[in-house]
Amino acid sequence: MKDSSSDPLSESDSHSKNPFSSNADKKSDTLFIAVGISITALICIFISGFLLRGRIAGLQNTSQTSANSPTLPVIPTQTALAYTPLFEAVACSFNVPDGANVTCGFVTVPEDRNGDLADTIQIAVAVYNSRNTAPQPDPILYLQGGPGAIAVDWSAEVYQSVIEPLMDDHDFIVFDPRGVGYSRPVLNCEEIKNTYLSDLQGKFPADQKVSYYEGALLTCKNNFDRLGVDLSTYTSVNLAADAKDVAAALGYGQVNLYGVSYGTRIAQFFMRAYPDVVRSAMLDSVVPVENQILKPNPIAEQDQLIHLLFEDCKTDPACSSAYPDLESAYNEAINQLDSQPVEITLTINQDKALQQTINGSMFRNIVIWGLRNPQTLAAIPHFIYRTRGGDYSLLTFASALPLITFESISMGTYVSVNCHDQVFAIPTEGLDETIYDLCQLWGVELPAQGENDPVKSDIPTLIFAGKYDSVTPTSFAHQLSSHLGKSYLVEMPSQGHAPTVTGISDCPTKIISAFLTSPGISPALDCVNESNKIKFVVPYNSGTPLTLEAVSIDQYQVVTRIPAGWSAAQFGFYSRNRLFGDVTQIGVQRAAVSEAEWANWLLTKFSGDQGFDQAAIKHDQRTANGLTWSIYTTSARGNPVDIAFAKLGNETLMVLLISHKDEREALYNTVFLPIVDATVSSK
């Protein structure tokens, strides 16, 4: 999931085969994967395009039945048209996780259940079959967030942490929603994404922005029209009907719904329309159907979450010691960026990168965004201090994460669902005419009268909420719980958005498993209190235990030692991957060049032709294992770089460490020098 341009030691393809390359692998950062897994399930309405660029103001979390709402159509009662959803098994198109028994296929359903039933679409399905040879008859049916987020590929990423622990007695079903992923047709719309990215870079005159978005919308709509797509059928109500048909086509009479983020909205429509099909429901980070959520939470509520984090840091010995003036550092970072904004390059994928100016307000928004995931949450104090100190490596990576998520969204489904479910349900007094007109241009219909009324149900429902959720606050969970007769609310104190799928704790899985066994009984919550501590990221210091393990790097015919847990990359490099945006890497190489030639090459070619900030300066000499090492220091993009060269016949050995300023001294003494002392030829 991480491309070469976000790797601090990567270089362009023209140098990747150089025998003394300092290129690190395009290897996925395991922490980045965890972050990506979590944010895939988010409500993306806070990070994507034209629906969110400040064109909606003064919105309330009000029901669409407001007196100032658009006039909603009353849909006459219709006799349901008879059809049978059909499942056809096919080979899985994704990499099935080791040990998993997965049945893949397509469920064929009408695109419009009140129209021409012969006009069908296909829903891509993956059934993770239970390990039990005689599983319970009611599977877990997962409902993905978004709207427009992929589910099938995502399921393979989270199999071990989310799915496998729940498969002792139940099958686990995932499906890509209509218009998304492997489902057919897929409603991708690159024009909207590219227009939004151009808008972010200020490429459009202010008085022409609407025209650019209109052009992008019309281009995509015309493409979909030529394919015969009825965009008005891509709504939450129909997504719920698709879910019901998936269960029926697979032969299940009842299911246990498992919805995350926007998927909880689909679950509520399912519970209201097909209550007999639902044995129980697990809803994580809920979106009550009566709420309009295009407006972020009030600034005061967001600031309250930040201050909660400051207080949690104060009560944590490691955090308070490392960051004694966290709130002051936060305010100073904002003021610094307001007075002197920073230009950074955001890498979206191998083909997309954009320039972004970060000021204090944007920095604050990045911090708010980081609250939603436990990995980014735990790193926020670290992030604040580094940004205040002028180290923008974390800032660059954190700024790109929302846009990386945005790239994976099916914009056709996203726009259709949000226009129908949200924009057309907003009271007209709070609606910018531009956004309303854009949605009308898309061609979707208004929600039916009563469609977004609160869902009331006695289905046993387990509700999860994260204390630090800046997307779907805990108040949403309490709101939904108040009109569900048999609901159990679990608040995770050290997590943000979607706590059941982050994999940071097995507590949610334990609670879900107990609930599935006895949905009518309140599950024990002992583990919630046991997992209430945030494991804050603090700078590495030499007092922290660190084990070096012997390794042989056959490519360069050297034997050395590498810190345990650091992941192997290409060209003799190893990445620490301690947190998102971690630049820390160590590399050991050997080449038939002189010390001077190598140092001169690195000056301009290091890290994708970006080179060093200045020429490396020799400052020490060291002898070990009969080798005499010359020790140099320099920096790359402000990050310290330590290099050691030793002559070996007509060849040269190199050890290189790139680190962060606040960890350089500790890593120099506990990693760099011991590795220099341990590195020898293996031939």
C-alpha positions in Angstrom: 0.0 0.0 0.0 3.0 2.3 0.3 4.7 3.4 -2.9 8.3 4.2 -3.5 7.9 8.0 -3.4 6.8 7.9 0.2 9.8 5.8 1.2 12.6 8.0 2.5 15.3 5.9 0.8 13.6 5.1 -2.4 14.9 6.4 -5.8 13.7 6.7 -9.3 13.7 3.6 -11.5 16.7 4.9 -13.4 18.9 4.3 -10.4 17.2 1.3 -8.8 19.7 -1.2 -10.2 22.8 0.8 -9.3 25.2 -1.6 -7.4 25.6 0.8 -4.6 22.0 2.1 -4.5 20.6 3.3 -1.3 17.1 2.4 -2.5 14.9 0.8 0.1 12.1 -1.5 -0.9 8.7 -0.4 -1.9 7.6 -2.6 0.9 4.3 -1.9 2.7 4.7 -0.4 6.1 2.7 -2.7 8.5 1.5 0.2 10.5 0.4 2.0 7.4 -1.6 -1.1 6.4 -3.3 -1.0 9.8 -4.1 2.7 9.3 -5.4 2.0 5.8 -7.6 -0.8 7.0 -9.2 1.4 9.5 -9.8 4.4 7.4 -11.3 2.3 4.6 -14.3 1.9 6.8 -14.7 5.6 7.5 -17.4 8.0 6.4 -15.5 9.6 3.6 -17.7 12.6 3.4 -15.3 14.7 5.4 -12.4 14.2 3.0 -13.8 14.1 -0.5 -14.6 16.5 -3.2 -17.1 19.0 -4.2 -19.7 18.0 -1.7 -17.5 19.3 1.1 -15.5 22.3 0.0 -17.3 24.7 2.3 -20.4 25.0 0.3 -22.7 23.8 3.1 -23.2 26.0 6.1 -25.3 26.1 9.2 -26.5 22.5 9.1 -28.1 20.8 12.1 -28.4 17.1 12.9 -32.1 17.4 12.1 -34.6 15.0 10.6 -35.5 15.5 7.0 -39.1 16.1 8.1 -38.1 19.7 9.1 -40.7 22.3 8.0 -37.9 23.9 5.9 -37.0 20.7 4.1 -37.5 20.2 0.4 -41.0 18.8 -0.4 -40.5 15.1 -0.3 -42.4 12.8 -2.6 -45.0 10.4 -1.1 -44.2 7.1 -2.7 -47.5 5.2 -3.4 -47.7 1.7 -2.0 -46.7 -0.8 -4.7 -47.1 -4.5 -5.0 -43.7 -5.9 -4.8 -42.5 -7.4 -8.1 -41.5 -11.0 -7.8 -37.9 -12.0 -8.5 -35.3 -14.4 -7.2 -31.8 -13.3 -6.5 -29.3 -15.8 -7.9 -25.8 -16.7 -6.7 -23.2 -17.9 -9.1 -19.9 -19.2 -7.7 -16.7 -18.0 -9.4 -13.0 -18.1 -8.6 -11.9 -15.5 -6.1 -10.3 -12.5 -7.7 -8.3 -11.5 -4.7 -5.5 -13.2 -2.7 -7.3 -15.5 -0.3 -5.6 -15.3 3.2 -3.7 -18.3 4.3 -5.9 -20.8 6.1 -9.1 -19.3 4.9 -11.9 -21.3 3.1 -13.6 -18.7 0.9 -16.4 -19.1 -1.5 -16.6 -16.3 -4.1 -19.2 -15.3 -6.6 -21.8 -12.9 -7.8 -25.4 -12.4 -6.7 -27.6 -11.1 -9.5 -30.3 -8.6 -8.5 -32.5 -6.1 -10.3 -31.0 -2.6 -10.5 -34.5 -1.2 -9.9 -36.8 -3.5 -8.0 -39.8 -1.5 -9.1 -38.7 -1.3 -12.7 -37.6 -3.7 -15.4 -36.5 -6.8 -13.4 -34.6 -8.0 -16.5 -32.2 -5.1 -16.1 -29.8 -6.6 -13.5 -26.6 -5.8 -11.7 -24.1 -8.2 -10.0 -23.0 -7.9 -6.4 -19.5 -9.4 -5.7 -19.6 -11.7 -2.7 -17.0 -13.5 -0.6 -18.1 -16.0 2.0 -15.5 -16.9 4.7 -16.7 -20.4 5.7 -16.7 -21.2 9.4 -14.0 -23.6 10.7 -16.9 -25.5 12.3 -18.2 -28.3 10.1 -21.7 -27.6 11.4 -21.8 -23.9 11.9 -24.8 -21.9 13.2 -27.4 -21.2 10.5 -27.1 -17.5 10.9 -23.9 -16.0 9.4 -22.4 -12.6 10.1 -23.2 -10.3 7.2 -20.8 -7.4 7.0 -21.9 -4.0 5.8 -19.1 -1.7 4.6 -18.7 2.0 5.2 -18.2 4.8 2.8 -20.5 5.0 1.0 -18.6 3.6 -2.0 -15.8 1.8 0.0 -14.6 -1.6 -1.2 -15.2 -4.6 1.1 -14.0 -7.8 -0.6 -10.3 -6.7 -1.0 -10.5 -5.1 2.4 -11.6 -8.4 4.0 -8.4 -10.1 3.0 -6.4 -7.4 4.8 -8.3 -7.7 8.0 -8.9 -11.5 8.0 -6.6 -12.4 10.9 -7.6 -9.5 13.2 -11.3 -9.0 12.4 -12.8 -12.0 10.6 -11.0 -15.2 11.7 -11.7 -14.7 15.5 -15.5 -14.6 14.7 -15.6 -17.8 12.6 -15.7 -20.5 15.2 -19.5 -21.0 14.8 -20.5 -18.6 12.0 -19.8 -18.0 8.4 -18.7 -14.4 7.6 -20.1 -12.7 4.5 -18.7 -9.6 2.8 -19.8 -8.0 -0.4 -18.8 -5.0 -2.5 -21.8 -2.7 -2.6 -23.5 -2.0 -5.9 -21.2 0.1 -8.1 -18.1 -0.7 -6.0 -15.0 -2.9 -6.3 -15.7 -6.2 -8.0 -19.4 -5.6 -8.3 -20.7 -5.0 -11.8 -21.0 -2.3 -13.1 -18.4 -0.4 -11.1 -19.1 3.3 -11.0 -15.6 4.8 -10.9 -15.3 8.5 -11.9 -11.7 9.7 -12.2 -12.9 13.0 -13.6 -14.4 14.0 -10.2 -11.3 12.8 -8.3 -8.9 14.7 -10.6 -11.1 17.8 -10.5 -11.0 17.8 -6.7 -7.2 17.3 -6.5 -6.8 20.2 -9.0 -9.0 22.3 -6.8 -7.0 21.5 -3.8 -3.9 22.9 -5.6 -5.7 26.1 -6.5 -5.6 25.4 -10.2 -9.1 26.9 -10.8 -10.1 30.5 -10.7 -12.6 31.1 -7.9 -15.4 32.1 -10.3 -14.9 29.0 -12.5 -14.8 26.2 -9.9 -18.5 25.3 -10.2 -18.1 25.0 -14.0 -15.2 22.6 -13.6 -17.2 20.4 -11.2 -20.2 20.5 -13.4 -18.1 19.4 -16.3 -16.7 16.5 -14.3 -20.1 15.4 -13.2 -21.6 15.6 -16.6 -18.7 13.6 -18.1 -19.2 10.8 -15.6 -23.0 10.9 -15.8 -22.9 10.7 -19.6 -20.6 7.7 -19.4 -22.9 6.0 -16.9 -25.9 6.8 -19.1 -24.3 5.2 -22.1 -23.8 2.0 -19.9 -27.5 2.1 -19.0 -26.9 2.8 -15.3 -29.8 4.2 -13.4 -28.1 6.4 -10.9 -31.3 7.0 -8.9 -31.2 3.4 -7.7 -27.9 3.8 -5.9 -29.3 4.7 -2.5 -29.0 3.4 1.1 -32.5 1.8 0.8 -31.4 -0.2 -2.2 -28.0 -1.1 -0.6 -30.0 -2.6 2.3 -32.2 -4.5 -0.2 -29.0 -5.8 -1.9 -27.7 -7.1 1.5 -31.0 -8.9 2.1 -30.8 -10.5 -1.4 -27.2 -11.6 -0.8 -28.3 -13.5 2.3 -31.3 -15.0 0.5 -29.3 -16.1 -2.6 -26.8 -17.8 -0.4 -29.6 -19.7 1.3 -29.6 -18.1 4.8 -32.8 -17.5 6.5 -31.4 -15.1 9.2 -28.2 -13.1 9.6 -26.3 -11.2 12.2 -25.7 -7.8 10.8 -22.3 -6.2 11.3 -22.2 -2.6 10.1 -19.3 -0.2 10.5 -19.5 3.6 10.0 -21.8 4.4 7.0 -22.6 0.6 7.0 -24.6 1.2 10.2 -27.0 3.4 8.2 -27.5 0.5 5.8 -28.0 -1.8 8.8 -30.8 0.4 10.1 -32.7 0.4 6.8 -32.2 -3.4 6.8 -33.6 -3.7 10.3 -36.6 -1.7 9.5 -37.5 -3.2 6.2 -36.6 -6.9 6.9 -36.8 -7.4 10.6 -37.6 -11.2 10.3 -34.2 -11.7 8.5 -32.2 -10.2 11.4 -31.2 -12.3 14.4 -29.0 -9.6 15.8 -27.0 -6.5 14.8 -23.5 -5.2 15.7 -23.2 -1.6 14.9 -19.8 0.2 15.1 -19.5 4.0 14.9 -23.1 4.6 14.1 -24.8 7.1 11.8 -28.5 7.4 12.9 -30.6 7.6 9.7 -32.3 10.8 10.9 -29.0 12.7 11.0 -27.5 14.8 8.2 -23.8 14.4 8.6 -22.3 16.5 5.8 -21.3 19.0 8.4 -18.4 18.1 10.7 -18.9 18.2 14.4 -18.9 21.7 15.9 -15.4 23.1 16.5 -16.0 23.2 20.2 -16.7 19.4 20.3 -13.6 18.8 18.2 -11.4 21.0 20.5 -12.8 19.1 23.5 -11.5 15.8 22.0 -8.0 17.4 21.6 -8.1 18.5 25.2 -9.1 15.1 26.3 -6.0 13.8 24.6 -3.9 16.4 26.4 -5.3 15.3 29.7 -4.6 11.6 28.9 -1.1 12.4 28.0 -0.6 14.3 31.4 -1.7 11.2 33.3 0.6 8.9 31.3 4.1 8.9 32.8 5.9 8.3 29.5 3.8 10.8 27.6 4.0 13.5 30.2 7.8 13.1 30.5 8.4 13.2 26.7 5.9 16.0 26.1 5.6 18.1 29.2 4.0 21.1 27.5 1.9 19.4 24.9 -0.9 22.0 24.7 1.6 24.9 24.4 3.5 22.9 21.7 0.2 22.4 19.9 -0.7 26.2 19.9 2.9 27.1 19.0 2.8 24.8 16.0 -0.5 26.3 14.8 0.9 29.9 15.2 4.2 28.9 13.4 2.3 27.5 10.4 -0.1 30.4 10.3 2.8 32.9 10.2 4.8 30.8 7.8 2.8 28.0 6.0 4.8 25.0 4.8 4.8 23.7 1.2 4.7 19.9 1.1 4.3 17.2 -1.6 1.5 14.7 -1.0 2.0 11.4 -2.7 -1.4 9.7 -3.4 -0.1 6.8 -5.5 2.6 6.1 -8.0 1.0 8.3 -10.6 -0.5 11.1 -8.5 1.2 13.7 -6.3 0.2 17.2 -5.5 1.6 20.3 -3.8 -0.2 21.4 -0.7 0.3 24.5 1.5 -0.2 23.6 5.2 -1.2 26.4 7.6 -2.3 26.3 11.2 -5.9 25.6 10.5 -5.0 22.7 8.2 -2.6 21.4 10.9 -5.5 21.4 13.4 -7.7 19.5 11.0 -5.0 16.9 10.5 -4.8 16.5 14.3 -8.6 16.1 14.4 -8.4 13.5 11.6 -5.7 11.6 13.5 -7.9 11.1 16.5 -10.0 8.5 14.7 -7.5 5.8 14.5 -5.6 4.3 17.5 -2.2 4.2 15.7 -2.4 7.9 14.6 -4.1 8.8 17.9 -1.2 7.4 19.9 1.3 9.4 17.7 -0.4 12.8 17.9 1.8 14.2 20.8 4.9 12.9 18.9 3.5 14.5 15.7 2.8 17.9 17.4 6.3 18.1 18.9 8.0 17.2 15.7 6.0 19.7 13.7 6.7 22.4 16.1 10.4 21.5 15.9 10.4 21.8 12.1 10.4 18.1 11.3 7.6 17.8 8.7 8.1 14.1 7.7 5.0 13.1 9.8 3.1 16.1 8.6 3.6 15.1 5.0 2.5 11.6 5.5 -0.5 12.4 7.8 -1.7 15.0 5.3 -1.8 12.4 2.5 -3.7 9.7 4.4 -7.3 11.2 3.8 -6.5 11.6 0.1 -5.2 8.0 -0.1 -8.5 6.9 1.3 -10.4 9.1 -1.1 -8.7 7.3 -4.0 -10.3 4.0 -3.1 -13.9 5.3 -3.2 -16.3 4.6 -6.0 -17.4 8.1 -6.8 -20.5 7.1 -8.7 -22.0 5.3 -5.7 -20.6 7.9 -3.4 -22.2 10.9 -5.1 -25.6 9.1 -5.8 -26.0 8.0 -2.1 -25.0 11.3 -0.6 -27.1 13.4 -3.0 -30.2 11.2 -2.3 -29.6 10.5 1.4 -28.0 13.7 2.6 -28.1 16.7 0.3 -31.7 16.3 -0.7 -32.7 15.7 3.0 -31.1 18.9 4.3 -33.4 21.8 5.3 -33.4 24.3 2.4 -32.4 27.1 4.7 -29.1 25.5 5.4 -28.4 24.3 1.8 -26.2 26.1 -0.7 -28.0 26.2 -4.0 -24.8 25.2 -5.8 -24.5 21.9 -4.1 -28.2 21.3 -4.6 -28.0 22.1 -8.3 -25.0 19.8 -8.7 -26.9 16.9 -7.2 -29.9 17.7 -9.4 -27.5 17.6 -12.4 -26.5 14.0 -11.3 -30.1 12.9 -11.7 -31.0 11.2 -8.4 -34.3 11.5 -6.7 -35.4 13.0 -3.4 -35.8 10.5 -0.5 -39.3 9.3 0.1 -41.3 10.9 2.9 -40.5 9.2 6.1 -37.4 7.4 4.7 -35.1 9.1 7.1 -37.3 8.9 10.2 -35.6 7.3 13.2 -35.5 3.5 13.1 -37.2 1.9 16.1 -36.6 -1.8 16.7 -36.5 -4.5 19.4 -33.8 -6.5 17.5 -30.9 -7.2 19.9 -28.3 -4.7 19.0 -24.7 -4.2 20.2 -23.4 -0.7 19.6 -19.8 0.4 19.7 -18.4 3.9 20.0 -14.9 5.3 20.4 -14.3 8.1 22.9 -12.1 9.9 20.4 -14.3 9.5 17.4 -14.2 12.8 15.6 -16.4 11.4 12.8 -19.4 9.7 14.5 -19.3 11.0 18.1 -20.5 9.0 21.0 -23.6 11.2 21.1 -24.7 9.4 17.9 -24.4 6.1 19.6 -26.5 7.3 22.6 -29.1 8.8 20.2 -29.6 5.5 18.3 -29.6 3.4 21.4 -32.4 5.5 22.8 -34.9 4.2 20.2 -33.7 0.6 20.1 -35.5 -1.5 22.7 -32.7 -4.1 23.2 -29.5 -2.3 22.7 -26.2 -2.6 24.6 -23.7 0.3 24.3 -20.0 -0.2 24.5 -17.7 2.9 24.7 -14.0 2.2 24.0 -12.0 4.8 26.0 -8.8 4.6 24.1 -10.0 4.5 20.5 -11.6 6.7 17.9 -13.5 5.7 14.8 -14.5 2.1 14.0 -12.8 0.4 17.1 -14.0 -3.1 16.1 -11.9 -3.2 12.9 -8.7 -1.5 13.9 -7.1 -4.7 15.3 -5.5 -2.7 18.1 -7.3 -4.7 20.8 -9.1 -8.1 20.9 -11.6 -6.7 23.4 -14.3 -5.8 20.7 -14.0 -9.3 19.3 -14.5 -10.9 22.7 -17.6 -8.8 23.3 -19.0 -9.6 19.8 -18.4 -13.3 20.3 -20.3 -13.3 23.6 -23.1 -11.3 22.1 -23.5 -13.7 19.2 -23.8 -16.6 21.6 -26.6 -14.9 23.6 -27.9 -11.7 21.9 -30.6 -11.2 24.5 -28.1 -10.9 27.4 -25.8 -7.9 28.1 -22.3 -9.0 27.4 -19.5 -8.7 30.0 -17.4 -5.6 29.5 -14.5 -6.3 31.7 -12.0 -6.1 28.9 -13.1 -2.5 28.1 -11.5 -1.2 31.3 -8.5 -3.4 30.8 -7.8 -1.8 27.4 -8.4 1.8 28.3 -4.8 3.0 28.1 -3.4 4.7 25.0 0.1 3.4 24.2 1.6 6.8 23.3 4.5 7.0 20.9 7.5 8.6 22.5 11.0 9.2 21.0 13.3 6.2 21.3 16.0 6.6 23.9 19.0 4.5 24.6 17.5 3.1 27.8 14.8 1.3 25.9 15.7 -2.4 25.4 16.6 -3.2 21.8 17.8 -6.6 20.5 20.1 -6.9 17.5 19.9 -10.1 15.5 22.5 -11.6 13.2 21.5 -11.5 9.5 23.2 -12.4 6.2 22.6 -10.1 3.3 23.4 -12.4 0.4 23.0 -9.8 -2.2 26.0 -7.9 -0.9 27.8 -10.9 0.6 28.0 -9.4 4.1 27.0 -10.5 7.6 25.8 -8.0 10.1 23.2 -7.4 12.8 19.8 -5.8 12.5 17.3 -4.7 15.3 14.7 -7.3 15.9 11.3 -6.4 14.4 12.7 -4.2 11.7 11.4 -5.3 8.3 13.6 -6.2 5.4 13.5 -4.1 2.3 15.4 -4.2 -1.0 19.1 -3.4 -1.5 20.2 -4.3 2.1 17.9 -1.9 3.9 15.7 -2.5 6.9 12.8 -0.3 8.0 11.7 0.3 11.5 8.1 1.2 10.7 7.4 2.2 14.2 4.6 4.7 13.3 3.1 6.3 10.3 5.6 8.3 8.3 8.6 6.8 10.2 11.8 7.5 8.1 14.1 5.4 10.3 16.0 2.9 8.2 19.4 1.1 8.3 21.2 -0.2 5.3 24.3 -2.3 4.7 25.8 -2.6 1.2 29.0 -3.4 -0.7 30.2 -2.2 -4.0 33.4 -2.0 -6.2 33.8 1.7 -5.8 35.9 4.0 -3.7 34.7 5.7 -0.6 34.9 9.1 -2.3 33.0 7.9 -5.3 30.2 6.5 -3.2 29.9 9.6 -1.0 29.8 11.8 -4.1 27.1 9.6 -5.7 24.9 9.7 -2.6 25.1 13.5 -2.5 22.9 13.8 -5.5 21.2 10.4 -5.9 20.1 9.5 -2.4 16.4 9.0 -2.0 15.1 9.2 -5.5 17.6 11.8 -6.9 16.8 14.2 -4.1 20.2 13.8 -2.6 21.6 15.1 0.7 21.0 18.5 2.0 24.7 19.1 2.0 27.9 17.1 1.4 28.6 14.5 4.1 31.3 15.5 6.6 33.8 13.0 8.1 33.9 13.4 11.9 35.2 10.1 13.3 37.1 6.9 12.6 36.5 3.4 14.0 38.2 0.1 13.9 36.4 -3.3 14.2 37.0 -6.8 12.9 40.2 -5.7 11.2 38.3 -3.0 9.2 38.8 0.8 9.6 35.6 2.7 9.2 35.3 6.4 8.2 32.2 7.9 9.9 30.3 10.7 8.1 27.3 12.8 9.0 24.8 14.8 6.9 21.1 15.1 6.5 18.3 14.5 3.9 15.2 16.6 3.9 16.2 17.7 7.4 16.6 14.2 8.8 20.0 13.2 10.2 22.0 10.7 8.1 25.0 8.8 9.4 27.3 6.9 7.1 30.2 4.6 7.6 32.6 3.4 4.9 35.3 0.7 5.1 37.8 -0.4 2.4 37.7 -4.1 1.7 40.2 -5.0 -1.0 39.1 -3.2 -4.2 35.6 -2.8 -2.7 33.9 -0.7 -0.1 31.4 -1.5 2.6 28.8 1.0 3.6 26.5 1.2 6.6 23.8 4.0 6.5 21.3 5.2 9.1 18.6 7.8 8.5 16.6 8.8 11.6 14.7 11.7 13.2 16.4 14.5 15.0 15.0 13.6 18.4 16.2 10.0 18.1 19.4 10.4 16.3 21.8 10.2 19.3 20.1 7.2 20.8 20.0 5.3 17.5 23.5 6.3 16.6 24.8 4.6 19.8 22.5 1.6 20.0 22.0 0.8 16.3 24.4 2.4 14.0 27.7 1.9 15.8 26.9 -1.7 16.9 26.0 -2.6 13.3 29.3 -1.0 12.0 31.2 -3.1 14.5 29.3 -6.3 13.5 29.5 -5.9 9.7 32.0 -8.2 7.9 32.3 -9.9 4.6 30.7 -13.3 4.2 33.0 -14.5 1.4 
